[in-house]
Amino acid sequence: MNEEVTVRSVAEVGADTVALSLESPDGFDAVPGQFVKLTARVDGEHVSRFYTLSSPDVEGTFEITVGVDPEGSLGPWIAESESETVRIEGPFGSAHYEDESRSLVLAGGPGVGPAVGIGERALADGNAVTVVYRDDEPVHRERLDALAAEGVTVEFLDEEEALEPVVREHLDGQQVFVYGFQAFVTEAVDAVEAAGGDTDAAKVENFG
């Protein structure tokens, strides 16, 4: 799919981070963990980036979560983009939620976007889910706290905390999802392997 859509709203969800609610084009079908290519016209130039969905569904609207680098070419524009029009292509990706009965989502930094989307979707579907999120400045805290209040296991880790102990505690019988930058992804996959998990079965998205 390749369509122009309107940014319905922009909300701050943490330090230098916003969540964009975008209208869903007719026929748009995506699930948490998939990603889209967003293209905007900024200062006369077309700028594109890939963003993973952070909403549990795409009924009417869908959400992406964007870290805003003040020196970036697209982030500052996105932070002020309410009612603007952008082009969306996708969805893409195979590391997504597929109605698994038990899931363990390991998220580092911006990986919290798909993590919260999967958490909310799994809860709505009556499935069990555990979210392990490592970041010194957590975002989407309100939604994660709401998940915890509904009985979802949510673990917050500081940047220096090791992943292996918490992975070992929660791994048994769960489908593993990993989202984050390269260093986090490598450590997370290593932690799953050390805990006796099947790394080949893990659904992993490396943000670069």
N, C-alpha and C positions, 0 to 999 in steps of 0.2 A: 504494500500500500504506500502511496506517495500523495499526501494531501496537505493542503493548507488548513490550519486550525487556529482558533483564537485562544489566547491565554485568559482563562476565566478569573484566576486569582493568583496572587503571590503572597506567601506567608513565611515569616521568619520562624525557623524551627530549631535554632541553635546558633552558636557563634559562626558568623560568616557563612551561613547556610540557609537556603530558602527552599520551600516546596512549591512547585508550580502545578496548578490544576489546569488541565487543558481539555478542551472539548474533544470527545471521541468521534472520529469520522464515522459515517455510515459503514457498517460492515467491519469495523475495527474489532479484532478479536485477539486479546493478549492476556497473559497470566503473570502473576508475580514472579520475578526472576528473569523475564524477558526484557529486552532493551529496544530503544528506538533511536534513530538518527534525527536530531533536531537541527534545522538550518534556519538562521535568522539573518536579516539584512542589517548590518551594523556599520554605520558611517560609510554607506555606499558599497560595502563589501559583504559577500555571503560568507558566513562563518558557520561551521558545522561541528557538532560534538555528539557523542553517543551517551545516552543516559538510561539507566535501568529503572523500570517501574517501581514505585514505592507505594502504590495503592493496591488494595486487595482485589479489585475488579476494575473493569473499564466501562461500567454502565453509565452512560451520559457523559462522564468525564473520567480522566485518569490523571495520575500524579507522577511526577518525577522529582527527585531531590537533588539540588545543585549546590555544590560548594562554591562560594563566591570569592575568587581571588581579585582583590582591588586592582591589580595590574593585568588581569586577564583580558582577553579580547572579547569574550562572550559573557562571562559571569556577571560583571557589573550591569550590562544591558539587561540580562535576564532578571536581575533583582528589581528592575523598574519596568518590567514588561507587561504588566497587567493591561488587558484589552488589546495588546499587540497581536499580530498574526505571524505565525511561524510555520515552517514546513516540516511535516513528520513523515519519516519512512520507516517501515517495519511492520510488525515486530520481528526481532531477530533473536537468536540464541536458543540453546537447548538446555541450559543449566537453570531450569525453572520448575516451579511447583506443579505436580501432576496428581493432586489429591492423595498424596502419601498419608498413610494412617499415623505414622510417627516420624517426625523430622527433627534434626539437629542443625540449626543454622549458625554458622560461625561467621561473624562480621567484623571487619576491621575498618575504621574510618568511614568512608562513604558507602561501604557495604551495608550500613544500617538501613539504607533505603529499601533494597529488596528484602532485607531481614524483617522489617516491620510489616511490609506488604504480605509476605508469606505467613508471618505470625497471625495477622488479622484474618487472612483467608482460611488458614487451617482451623482457627478457632471457630469461624462461621460454619465451616464444614463438619465440625464435631471431631476433628482430628487432633492428636497430641502433637505439641511442638515445643521445643526448647530453643531459646535464642541466647547465644553467647556473643556479647558485643564488647570489643576492646577499643577504647578511645579515652584520652585524658579529658576531652571536652565533649561529652555525649550530646547528640542531637536527637530529635524526635523523642525526647524524654517523656513527654506527656503521653504519647501513644504507647510507649513501652511500659510505662507505669500502669496504664489502663489494661494492657494485656496481662500484666502480673496480677492485677486486681481480679481478673477473670479466671485465674488459675494457671496461666501460662508460666512456665519456668523461664525467667529472664535473669541472666547473669551479666553484671557489669564488671569489666576488668580495666585496670590502668594499663598504660602502654608498656610498662615494664613487667607486668605479670605474665607468667608462663601459661601457655594454652593447654599443655598436655594434662595437667591434673584435672582441669574442669572437663576436658574432652573425655578423659578416661571415666569420669564420674557419670557422664550423661550419654555415652556412645551406644550402649547396648541396644541393638535391634533397630536403630534409627537410620533413616535416609539422611546422609550428610550433604549439606549445602555449604559452600565457602564463597564469600564475596569480599573483595578488597584489593589493595595494591599488591604488587609482586612479593614484597618481603613478608607481608602478612599471610598471603596465600601459601607461600613456601612453608612457613612455620606451621600453619594450620594443617596442611597435608601431612607434614612430618609428624605432627601430634596425633593425627588419626591413625597413621601407620604404627606409631609407637604404642598406641592404645589397643592395637589389634584389629583396627577397622579395615575395611576394604576400600582402599584409595581409588581403585579403578571404578568403583560404583559411585563415588562422590561426584556431586554436580558442582563444578568449580567455574567461577568467572573472575578472571584476572583483569583489574582495571588499569593495568600498565605500571 
